[in-house]
């Protein structure tokens, strides 16, 4: 089941995993990354530096503790850039799949995703939504897709109104 919520992913309660839309260095960024690092505390950045001193590649999942966030783990993922990466929609889908696989590996039951690829990565909201739904719709995990505003949530529900995947 996929739940769509409007809000700040860093304030989500009850998910085993919160997914961070990270940059390749795993340093504090803006948007989702900024919110997660701000509310999660400086220990997130320190753990990233120690465990991933060379950063991450596109579609790679880096795992840290959630520290001050209400979760067990943060999965940091570098989404592709729409205009610069080859097969960006396939790569974006792989980001979701890699996170879902990692959640299974860590025996998690729930995961909260931001709308990966939207914003500075250049994907349209509808492409980002379609990719998220395609990648997550068959998962047995409890999935929360956290979007920035009500308009995006309504777009998703309109596109998939006949699907029994939303709460």
C-alpha positions in Angstrom: 0.0 0.0 0.0 1.3 3.5 -0.9 0.3 6.4 1.3 0.7 9.9 -0.1 1.3 12.6 2.4 1.9 16.3 2.0 4.6 17.7 4.2 8.2 17.5 5.4 9.7 14.0 5.2 12.0 14.8 8.2 9.0 15.0 10.5 7.4 11.7 9.4 6.5 9.4 12.4 6.6 5.7 12.5 8.6 4.7 9.3 11.5 2.4 9.8 13.4 4.2 7.0 13.4 7.8 5.8 14.9 8.3 2.4 17.1 11.3 1.8 17.5 12.8 -1.7 21.2 13.2 -1.2 24.0 14.8 -3.2 27.1 12.8 -4.2 29.2 14.0 -1.3 26.4 13.3 1.3 26.9 16.7 2.7 24.0 18.8 4.0 22.1 20.3 1.0 18.9 22.1 0.6 15.4 20.9 0.3 14.9 17.3 1.6 18.5 16.9 2.5 18.6 20.2 4.4 15.5 19.3 6.4 16.8 15.8 7.3 20.2 17.0 8.4 18.7 20.0 10.3 16.2 17.9 12.3 18.3 14.8 12.5 21.3 16.5 13.9 25.0 16.9 13.1 25.7 13.2 13.8 24.2 12.3 10.4 26.9 14.3 8.5 29.6 12.8 10.8 28.5 9.3 10.1 28.3 9.9 6.4 31.9 11.3 6.4 33.2 8.2 8.3 31.3 5.5 6.4 31.3 7.1 2.9 34.4 9.3 2.7 34.3 9.3 -1.2 30.5 9.9 -1.3 28.1 7.8 -3.4 27.4 7.2 -7.1 24.0 7.8 -8.7 21.4 5.2 -7.6 23.6 4.0 -4.7 22.0 3.7 -1.3 24.1 4.9 1.7 22.7 3.8 5.1 23.1 5.7 8.4 21.3 5.8 11.7 18.4 8.1 11.9 19.8 9.9 14.9 17.2 12.4 16.1 14.6 11.5 13.5 11.7 9.1 14.2 13.0 6.2 12.2 15.6 3.5 12.5 17.6 4.4 9.4 18.2 7.1 6.8 18.8 5.8 3.3 20.7 8.5 1.4 20.2 8.1 -2.4 21.7 10.2 -5.3 19.0 10.5 -7.9 19.9 11.1 -11.6 19.8 14.4 -13.3 17.1 14.4 -16.0 19.1 16.4 -18.6 22.5 14.9 -18.0 22.2 11.2 -17.3 21.6 8.4 -19.8 18.2 6.7 -19.4 17.2 9.0 -16.5 13.8 7.4 -15.9 15.2 3.9 -15.7 17.9 5.2 -13.3 15.3 7.0 -11.2 13.3 3.7 -11.0 16.5 1.9 -9.9 16.8 4.4 -7.0 13.5 3.3 -5.6 14.2 -0.4 -6.3 17.6 -0.2 -4.6 16.1 1.5 -1.5 13.3 -1.2 -1.4 15.9 -4.0 -1.7 18.0 -2.4 1.0 14.9 -2.1 3.3 14.3 -5.8 2.9 18.0 -6.5 3.6 17.7 -4.5 6.9 14.4 -6.3 7.7 12.3 -3.1 7.6 8.6 -3.0 7.2 8.0 0.6 6.3 9.8 3.3 4.2 9.1 7.0 3.6 10.3 8.4 0.2 10.4 12.0 -0.9 9.5 12.5 -4.6 13.0 11.6 -5.9 14.1 13.4 -9.0 11.7 16.3 -8.6 13.0 19.8 -8.0 16.7 20.5 -8.8 17.2 17.1 -10.5 14.9 18.3 -13.3 12.2 15.6 -13.6 8.6 16.9 -14.0 6.3 16.1 -11.1 4.3 13.7 -13.2 7.4 11.8 -14.4 8.6 11.6 -10.8 5.2 10.4 -9.6 4.9 7.8 -12.4 8.3 6.4 -11.7 7.7 6.2 -7.9 4.4 4.4 -8.4 5.8 2.1 -11.0 8.8 1.2 -8.8 6.8 0.8 -5.5 3.4 -0.5 -6.4 4.3 -4.2 -6.1 6.2 -3.9 -2.8 5.0 -5.6 0.3 6.4 -2.8 2.4 4.3 0.0 3.9 5.3 3.0 1.7 4.8 6.6 2.4 5.4 9.0 -0.5 5.9 12.5 0.9 5.3 15.2 -1.5 5.8 19.0 -1.3 2.2 20.2 -1.8 -1.4 19.2 -2.2 -1.3 19.8 -6.0 1.3 17.0 -6.5 -0.7 14.6 -4.3 -3.8 15.3 -6.3 -1.9 14.7 -9.6 -0.8 11.3 -8.3 -4.3 10.3 -7.1 -5.8 11.5 -10.4 -3.4 9.5 -12.5 -4.0 6.4 -10.5 -7.6 6.8 -9.4 -8.5 3.3 -10.5 -5.6 1.6 -8.7 -6.1 0.2 -5.3 -2.7 1.2 -4.1 -3.4 4.4 -2.1 -4.7 4.8 1.3 
